[in-house]
Amino acid sequence: MSHMCVNYKDKGFLSTKSVCESHDGYSWYKNTTLCYKFNLEPTIRQEGKQMCEHDGGRLVKIDSQKKQQSIVDMIVSTPELASVDHFWIGADDSQEEGVWRWTDGSLVEFSNWRAGRPNAGRVDEDYAAMEKASSYSWNDFRPQKEFVSLCEMVF
Ligand SMILES: [Ca+2]
């Protein structure tokens, strides 16, 4: 059981604290309105994805700079997360090389790749992860890598 689930709300009209905390094991992160739970044991990408989806969530969809920054803020201010090197996120180009999509099928428009990534020639690196060593920009990896998954609940 290795996952971390967040709920991100751009708009503040929902009573997301109570919604968040009504889900078993979830915690409310007031500074960025993130609702999350996590387990620090890393897994391969498919296992992390399945665990996110098992309780109705998904691997996180980071579709704006604001959301990227909110997640980074949460990570660096949470001691158990601040030491984690990589987090699986919901983007992959496994269906069509070079066409990155989120798990809901939408195209990746906003992106935050580190310099030189994704590697155009490395067809086996189809899955995105946030990387602490590059200020939580994204890098592409093979799915067999074992990382902590970063998931969100969509209410
Ligand atoms: Ca690829």
Boltz pocket constraint, residues with backbone or C-beta under 6 A from the ligand:
constraints:
  - pocket:
      binder: B
      contacts: [[A, 93], [A, 94], [A, 97], [A, 98], [A, 118], [A, 119], [A, 120], [A, 122], [A, 123], [A, 124], [A, 125], [A, 126], [A, 127]]
      max_distance: 6.0
